Every structure is written in structure tokens, then in C-alpha cells.
Amino acid sequence: MTRTLSRGTRVTGAERTRLAAELAPRYAAGESIRDLAAETGRSYGFIYNVLKEAGVPLRGRGGNTRRKKD
């Protein structure tokens, strides 16, 4: 279980790598970036960037993206 990180503190180097290694399998298992952000106390953008930097394939946005033909 991820601990809540202090808001505004820099997470770099080994700590960032460890965080990515902890979050990546949870994201791959279906948890959302928003859920991970809420649990860790970090922003959506921070979690998104950590996952992206770790090379995690990100899912597309949900929902129907095709418009009906008129």
C-alpha cells in the first residue's frame, strides 16, 4: 500500500523509481490515475508523469470517441 506523500515535496532519483515500480502494476491491473493520485496525496499530473517516465503504456480516455453520422 502506497504511503501518502507530503504535498509539494520533490520526489526524485531512487524514491521516484521506487514509486513508479509500486504504482505501475497497480495501474496495469486497472486502477485509475485519479485513484492513485488520491491515495498518494499527489496530483493527477504527477502520477501521469511518473508512469510515463517509467515507460508504462497508458490507457486511452474512456467512453465513445466516435460521433454519430448526421
Secondary structure, DSSP 8 states (H G I E B T S, - for coil): ------TT----HHHHHHHHHHHHHHHHTT--HHHHHHHHT--HHHHHHHHHHTT-------S-------
